[in-house]
Amino acid sequence: MRVYDWARVAIALAPLFSPIHADELVTWPIRDTGLRDKTVQWDHYSLIYNGKRVFSFGGEFHPFRLPVPEMWVDIMEKIKAMGLNTVSFYSHWGYHAPTNDTLDFETGAHGIELIYKIAKELGLFVHARPGPYINAETSAGGMPLWLTTGEYGDLRNNDTAFTAAWRPYMTKVEEITAPYQVTHNGTVILYQIENEFNQQWINVEEKIPKPVPIAYMKTLFANAQSNGIVIPMTHNMPGRQYKSWSVDYDTVGAGGNVHIYGLDNYPSCWSCIPSDCSTSNPSFTLMDYTEHFSEVSPKQPSMMPEFQGGALNPWDGPAEGCEAKTDESFVNFYYRDNVAQRVTILGLYMIHGGTNWGWIGAPFVPTSYGYSAAIAENRTIGSKYYEIKSLALFTRVAKDLTKTDIVGNSTSYSDNEAITTIELRNPDTDAGFYAIRHTDPTSNDEQSLRLSVRTSAGNFTVPTVSDNDKMSLNGHVAKILVTDFSFGGRNLVYSTAEVLTCGVFDSRPTLALWVFNGEGGEFFIEGAKSGSAVRGDASKVQFVKSKKGLVVNFKEQAGMTVVTTDNDVRVLLMDRDTAHLFWVPALTADPIVPVDQVAFVQGPHLVRAAQLEGRVISLRGDSNETAEIEVFTAKKVQTIEWNGKRLRTNRTRWGSLTAQIDGPEKFEIPKLGAWRVQDSLPERLTNYSDSGPAWVDADHMETPSKYDDATKPYLYSNQYGFHNGVHLWRARFNGTADGVYLEVQGGIAHGWTAWLNGRFISSFLGNISSSVGTKEITFPNGTVSNRENVLLVMQDITGHDQGSGSLNIRGIVNATLLNSQSGFSSWKVAGTAGGATGATLDPVRTHYNEGGLTAERLGWHLPGFDDLKWPQASPSDGFTGAGVRFYRANLPLNTPAGHDVALSVKLNFDSDETSNSFRAYLYINGYQYGRYYPYVNEAMNTFPVPPGVWNYDGDNIIGLAIWNQEEKKAKCDLQVKVEYVLASSLDVKFDGMYLRPGWDEKRVLYA
């Protein structure tokens, strides 16, 4: 990444104040896919949808990380409510393909078609990103784990075996997607093939092609078009140095290009641990994307399908993640810089992080995938969400922003060289956008300035009312100020306050402007001659007549001030806190959202949707307290309805409606039922029978893996059909031996424990810096029998590496008896029930959800299992000795109707009393929703669980497996916590039984 000294760049460039003439401009070609459909076109500036330019501002969420379709509505309503017009999502090949001859797009949360239906209903464009490889910090980058054996070659190439593997999945996704394209009156506007695949060039600067990756990309592209994908195809490049798959950069005819090239960037490191990023820069360091796009994709819109929306928290990360790293200041500063650099397709990764339930995460990512996203893992929203909304609502109405040129970049725009300004101009309308920030972007001091702007009414140095009046930049913030901004048939000549949004009600234009708390501002309305402050402190508002209109200057803004002018303009002035709770719900499902099809709502925690029904405006949303709600809408409306309840409504003299909305009821977690317990590791005992279908002979003397340097038989678990969670290796040998050497590979933070003839002999407790756990173990006196001996190795798999690392084996690389004449006579392995034969016992929760623990194979974690004969004991009491105990308890829930409730589970232990050498696995109604490894990081102990996994109107089975890796005492406390309670229109007490299938007798076969 090239980091620019913007101070030097700014001084070197002079601002351009003269008008832009048509003959000075480049005429950029308008392109389409060449398939005779002009619904989606594009050029150097932006996407063009049905002839209208679009600023695509979106956010990413992963339906497979939130396995409750009813909650997808919640996330997508919040995306729409924050002003975004696009949702992007990865679909997960491995999630949909448990075996190489199975595809599931129907069971439980597998139906991605619902994403398209919800998006259509809400009015959101969709950027579909199905892979085949998605990365996404998922195990093997989202590729199915049966692909990792080596049987399918090196992957992500044109190998016939790999092509035959991905084609059914991609074909099915494309068949599902095709009817929902915008070309078919649907909602999908972009379709990504592959992800972060930087392999087009042997030498990128000399443009020497790589034939194999190019052939692969060509095949993916052709497959999509043959299955009816007619919208633009995209790709996401993970670094500016690679320059792959852009038709503009490919001047040598290498091939494999997509329609629109994309670049991703994480300027503050994608991880909470800065050392995870080789090119991590100081906070608020800026990069030049404009130069990159000008070189690589000049005839395409500047697209960033993944720009940093947060940061993942790895195993050794801080307990609560690193929200401050990408907080509202980061959002304000960096996202405005993207706009200033002419990015018109911007996707935030992630907008909702979700969770790695069922352990779909790669080894370096623990169960949480909260990502410090604007919509938190537990679905809460806060200041970061509101800050994105302030910019997104602006880009939704700033139509001239979709076609701009950078005409200046300098410190000379203002009277303060500590401030740099980038000027954008629309070549058709001459509308201007001035992006201002600190010249030293890492500075967070307070600077004041007056800015020189060019407008249709003349050149001004603003503010103009007083020579002593100045604008402020205080802290890590940036601003985008407008000139000749068109709203509802009126012209905003200039404004030193940022535009939040605009609307038209009964042909009357209403403009919303905002400033930081306590700041003032100034704006100029063309054609107005007089005005008045009809709400707020009128003494702080000054009106000055100008030759071409009215200048309005206001001071120390607090709350909302309403200004009206004689040319029927209404202006709402807000401070930042007020703007954060200002909502603009659409009254249409059109993603473009015409300004006369909105309502303005101020006050609630969240407004999800609005609908006009005669003289009633019906609003849906969430409230966290009793509050006043204020609505700006059509004059005919007399009553506000909130979540189905008619409110006592008053009309203000400035034309809005007001009422009171109620806050939430209180809710407390009921008492947990009695815990029951059972031993979950009989496999360590010599009299245990491993002859059942749970076990398979580990007897392969050959391997398709390129990693063939290992003891034989090959003990690679994927070769035997086992991929996730705990694996059990059971070996036999006759005669004596002094010990065993074990080299076990399971991923970052994995662990293993070994028993000989039922007696604990050693453990590898885990390591965050290595995927391999190696030990030479001396057998204790009296453990070796002269007859047959049984060695049990219990191994934890924490996921497969990504990229080419997905082929790194999982299992035992070396198992050698020390001073043994005969060695091992046999090996067997057990994992997920049914894995050896390709049977999927739980297609709803999927094969990712469970491993080979006795409790998992026999379904003790599932609702409906009868544990009444088990003895009572609590995990808080704990137990001594290496082994596994499984605990079950019932939690009855009855949350209040009309409320959204978020619950999490916290695991804890007293380090003064007990050992941290244990691993705990949490199950809620059969879903594995947490892995707690206190030896690795005891602070990562809280696991949000969504409605639908919880039954909010009945019983809930909580399961907890505790794997004690030493002979010391291990115990674990479990607490169910209320994260929040909101009065809400969201239905969280839906019938989710289909998501919580119960125990079945077929489980008993897998003892």
Secondary structure, DSSP 8 states (H G I E B T S, - for coil): --B--HHHHHHHS----S---GGGS-----B--SSS--SEEE-SS-EEETTEEE-EEEEEE-GGGS--HHHHHHHHHHHHHTT--EEEEE--HHHH-SSTT---SSSTT--THHHHHHHHHHT-EEEEE--S---TTBGGGGS-GGGGGSTTTTSSS--HHHHHHHHHHHHHHHHHHGGGBGGGTSSEEEEE-SSS---SEEETTTTEE-HHHHHHHHHHHHHHHHTT--S-EEEEES-TTT--SBTTT-TT-----BSEEEE-B-TT-SBSSGGG-TT---TT--B-HHHHHHHH-TTS-EEEEEEES--B--TTS-TT--GGGGSHHHHHHHHHHHHHTTEEEEEEEEEE--B-GGG-B-TTS-SB--TT-SB-TT--B-HHHHHHHHHHHHHHH-GGGGS-EEEEEESTTBS-TTEEEEEEE-TTT--EEEEEEESSTT--SEEEE-EEEEETTEEEEES-S-TT--EEEESS--EEEEEEEEETTEEEEEESSEEEEEEEETTEEEEEEEESTT--EEEEEET---EEEEES-GGGEEEEEETTEEEEEE-S--SEEEEEETTS-EEEEEEHHHHHTEE--BSSS-TT--TTSB-EEESSSEEEEEEEETTEEEEEEEESS-EEEEEE--TT--EEEETTEE---EE-TTS-EEEEE--------------EEEE--GGGSTT----STTEEE---S--SSS---S-SS-EEGGGGT--SEEEEEEEEEES--SEEEEEEE--TT--EEEEETTEEEEEE---TT-SEEEEEEE--TT---SSEEEEEEEEEE----SGGGGGS--EEEEEEEET-SS-EEEEEEE-STTGGGT--S-TTT-GGG--S-HHHHTTTTSTT---TTS-B--TTT-EESSEEEEEEEE--EE--TTEEEEEEEEEE--TTTS-S-EEEEEEETTEEEEEE-HHHHTT--EEEE-BTTB-TEE--EEEEEEEE-SSSEE--EEEEEEEEEEEES---S---GGGS----GGGGGG-
